Each structure stands twice: as C-alpha cells, then as structure tokens.
Amino acid sequence: MKVCGVIAEYDPFHRGHLYHLEQARKSSGADFMVCALGGAFSQRGEAMLFSTHDRAKMALNNGFDLVLGMPVSFSCAQANRFAAGGVGILESLGVVTHLSFGTESDSLELLQTAASLLNRPDAAFAETLRERLTKGLSFAAAQGEALKAALPTSDAALLRSPNFILGVSYLRELERLRSGILPVPVLRRGAYHGRAGGELASASAVRERLLAGDLEQAAASCPEASLEIIRQAKTHRPEALDKALMYHLLSQGADRLRMSGEISEGLEKRILKAARQAVSREELIDLVKTRRYPRTRISRALTHSLLNLAHTPDRPHYARLLGFRERAKPLLAAIAEQGFPLVTRPARADIPEVSQDLRAEELWYLGSGQGARAAWQQQVFILKEESK
C-alpha cells in the first residue's frame, strides 16, 4: 500500500493546490492521499479565514482520503517547527510511504544538499551565518545568505522563497528522523503567486478577493468542490480578535511574554511598550518589527501569547481526526495498528496539548461571530462514496 502525505493549510483550497494533489498522486503512485492540516491559526500567526473543519472538507471534497489536524503549537510556528509537526505526524502514522510538497525548484538534489548543510553546517557556512547575524539580519535572512554562498545556484530569490524553505525543512526533518518516507517535490506551475482571477492564484490573493467581497474573482481560482463550501462558510476576518489581543497584552507582564519561543533579547518590552500606543494588531506589528524581527515572527509571538501556549513538545504526540473518505477505512485500520492516537473528541481527550488546540478553535469561532461553543460541536466529517 502506497500512502502519500501532504502538509498544508488550504486557506482556501484552490486550483494550484488541486494541481499539486494530482501530481503528487501520479508521481507517488499513491493508493491513499493523507493531509496533515494546520489548525485555527496559520504559520504566519494569523487566524485562518476558514475554519479548520471547513478546510478539511475542502481537502476531502477535492480528493484527499484522510485529513488530520496538527497541534497548534506546531502549525502556528516557524518553518522548522511546522515541518517537525507535519512530518512527525506522517512518520508516526507508520503507513506513509511518500511526502509531497510544492516548491519553486523540483531539483531534489539541490533541496537535499541544502537540508544536509543546515543539519550539519560546515565551517564556511557557520562563519557566513555569523557575519550576517552581526550585521543585524534576521536569522532567516542570514541563513538564506549563507545558503546562497554555499549552494550551486545564484538564484537568491529561490533560496528566500517560502516554499523552498519549507521543502528544505521537510527534508531536514526526514533526515533527522532517519525516515524511510520518500520525498516527492512538485514544481509549482504558472503564476502561482499571481492575483486572484487567474487559474493559479495564491491563497493569499484568493483571501484578499474574498475579504473584499469579490466572490467572482476568487471563484475563478478555486475548484467547484471548494466553492460549495466557500459560499456557505462563516469566516474569520483578520481584525476580529484585535481588541481581545490588545487587552490581553496590557494585562500581561514581561515574564509571561517571554514564555513564547518567538521572543528573546528584550523583544517582550518592545511589544508591551507598543501595545500602549497601537489600536490594532497590524499597527502593533508595524511598531514592533525591525530588520532582525520581521512581521511573521512578531505575528506568531502575539498569537502564542494570546493562546497562552505552554505545552510545546519536540514532536507531536497525537493528531486530530478531522475527516476521511469511506474508502479510507482500511487505511485507518492500518494506522490504528501502529498505536498513534487520532483524537476524535478534543473536549474529552486527556492530553495537555489538545486543550490548547481546543482553546485556539474557541478563539477562532469567537472571532467568526459564532460563539466559542461552536468549537465543541464540530464532528469528524465522513465523505460517503457515490454509489455506482
């Protein structure tokens, strides 16, 4: 049995995602496709536009066989930890044979060279990294400069691209775990980061059009199986939790803020000072960001604080079972034999990290105007097969 895993957010699932899914299935020869899905808050630290369960339904409706939710402490995190969460789940299932990801370069040799270098940096790489950090670059930017100097490519934009970085992070984690899972990179096609209205617009472009109320433009970039859900979904606008965040920060002390892994070197004091001036999350980030601390890092730090993330294990100890196709029951049976927990009722789970997931979901539903209780009412979605 061949099982191909994909780690994603799908906010929302668009035509570019569908293209990747089809290519991943074809290249891996997979009998089943499994998705490790990010939770209520994104890797960038922002609330997702669509709920976790709506995004899971989009993935299933478009062809996935099984969708599992990543713990929020991994899904709302920088690339290496995001990869540790997704790859850790897929490895722990004990049945996944392939891992596919979209990237701006499908050169597996280049990706693996970068991954090995980051896992085992040589003296030249370490020295370049140190020099760039002393110049005030963020760690991500300094690391990109060091990679540029070490790798057989002059394409600096490629090395900085989020999907190349994620692809390398996945390979680093596979190497670290000594995993037998085979990587399947898929070259991103066309104007993948183009604006909505094009066939392969980015998820951020689609969200922008949806937030502007332009469903027609967004629809052109999404498959019909996603549009059925998009049209009916209740969404979470980016500013919905701004007041809750500002109050939360004003009631926190520096010691509490320092608990976030994204905060160091006195950044907590800078955040608290800015929180007394800003009136919105975006304004707060603008006041706090520096060359060394980019927007995404500040954004994640703020969300970690709002969620009171306390349990941050090195690897995921469970995944939430969000949904599956009926045909995937043999796959679920094979996973059950491996003993990795798939949580179906978070409110009843006796795992500390699950309560964090539930709190994140409650905040998401509160921001969407549905009330926190709605998070407790979500059930595993089972996609029934059409009778022939």
Secondary structure as UniProt FT lines:
FT   STRAND          3..8
FT   TURN            11..12
FT   HELIX           15..28
FT   STRAND          32..37
FT   TURN            43..44
FT   HELIX           52..61
FT   TURN            62..63
FT   STRAND          66..69
FT   HELIX           72..75
FT   HELIX           79..93
FT   STRAND          98..103
FT   HELIX           108..119
FT   HELIX           123..134
FT   TURN            135..136
FT   HELIX           139..150
FT   HELIX           156..160
FT   HELIX           162..176
FT   TURN            177..178
FT   STRAND          182..187
FT   TURN            192..193
FT   TURN            196..197
FT   TURN            199..200
FT   HELIX           203..211
FT   TURN            212..213
FT   HELIX           215..219
FT   TURN            220..221
FT   HELIX           224..232
FT   TURN            238..241
FT   HELIX           242..250
FT   HELIX           254..257
FT   TURN            258..259
FT   TURN            261..262
FT   TURN            265..266
FT   HELIX           267..275
FT   TURN            276..277
FT   HELIX           281..288
FT   HELIX           295..307
FT   STRAND          319..325
FT   HELIX           326..328
FT   HELIX           329..338
FT   STRAND          342..343
FT   HELIX           346..348
FT   HELIX           352..367
FT   TURN            368..369
FT   HELIX           372..377
FT   STRAND          381..383
//
